[in-house]
Amino acid sequence: MKKFFSKLGIVLRDPTMRKRIGFTIGALILFRFLSTIPIPGIDIVNLQKLLSGNQFFGLLDIFSGGGISRLSIVMLGVGPYITGSIIMQLFTMMFPKMKAMMQEEGEAGRAKLSQYSRLISVPLAALQAFGFIALLQSQNVLPHLGGMNLIVNIVIVTAGSVLLMWIGELISEFGIGNGVSLIIFAGIVAVLPTNIMQFVATFDASQLPFYILFLAVSLIVIVGVVVITEAERSVPVTYAKQVRGNKVYGGVSTYLPLRINQAGVIPIIFALSILLFPQIIANFLANSANATVASIASAVSSFLNNPWPHAILYFLLVFVFTYFYTAVTFDPKQISENLQKGGAFIPGVRPGDSTMEYLGNIVTRITLVGALFLGVIAVLPLGVQAFTGTTTLAIGGTALLIVVSVVLDLLKKVDAQISMREY
């Protein structure tokens, strides 16, 4: 506790840290203000029916900070930007030139890929805006708009998403933490007061065992996220001795830390973004004039809204994206080459291809643990819902996972800033 207050004093006394924290808080307040500005012509009753009958849209509403339930100008959140990032990372794996550009050009290459992600997010936002508006019109949530009115609404919603992307970039550059993650975090936390008030208003003593179960699951998730996020596999590394003149260099033993969950919370966000498209398309085509198309779309929509298929798809996507993102961010070949250039080696393993294969096998095994953990935590609330018949936990596990991960990441970055100022 004494150490905490000591670091808090350093933060409050340092003008740069105060400015960064103030900028981050101001940007998040602006995001919350934008989420209260609705697009015109909403039928609130039909909107509530749509959200209450569709678990997935209810989940998206949590991540947008209530943006969908209000149909605000930022109802898409940062989803298009995340989808654009997924596409660019897929291209990086598919096209060797792009991967080489990112590795050889370093920070400049990553900046180019980030710029491409921003450019791709604009048409993706327009496409999602059109899909949302068309779906809301088919459900009588919005009136049927004419040509120019439809274009204006699409432009407004697209601009709102691009504005949020820009705010997130500004937070990353001038604030503290990852801006996109903090915006999602703020959207989740913003609904907590409303949920608490609803819980107090509808408190039922007969449901006390369920409340205890909810609290126990929440604590297990928090402890599990902290343990898995901080857990790492230490690979011993030894630097060969080198004689230069009368001095001997090297001969030092250290270790290479490999995190069990290197992907963090990104696979959850990726999975939610990917699940969005078939839901929107199926719900939109369900009201098609063509009976065959409408029948197929209704069947797909019913399948995706069924808790068990939804949970299985959700688990598989989280599992796959954990391996995918780890493969993008961790390159055993590059690390092997860097160790060899630095005169370092792993005891008992030959430098070069053997080291690359050894590191690859370790990462594959430890990522299995991280992927299973993320997948189980993501679908655990859905499983509890299937047995209890309540939707309270349907959003709790995933939201709690994201909140805890973002808070841990934010604390590490604040601690890093403090350490820089101490030295």
Secondary structure, DSSP 8 states (H G I E B T S, - for coil): -HHHHHHHHHHHH-HHHHHHHHHHHHHHHHHHHHTT-B-SS--HHHHHHHHHT-HHHHHHHHHTTSHHHHTBTTTTTTHHHHHHHHHHHHHHHH-HHHHHHHHHSTHHHHHHHHHHHHHHHHHHHHHHHHHHHHHHHHTTSS----HHHHHHHHHHHHHHHHHHHHHHHHHHHHSSS-HHHHHHHHHHHHTHHHHHHHHHHT--GGGHHHHHHHHHHHHHHHHHHHHHHH-EEEEEEEE--EEETTEEE---EEEEEEETTTTTTHHHHHHHHHHHHHHHHHHHHTT-SSHHHHHHHHHHHHHHHSHHHHHHHHHHHHHHHHHHHHHHH--HHHHHHHHHHTTEE-TTS-TTHHHHHHHHHHHHHHHHHHHHHHHHHHHHHHHHHHHH--SGGGTHHHHHHHHHHHHHHHHHHHHHHHHHHH-
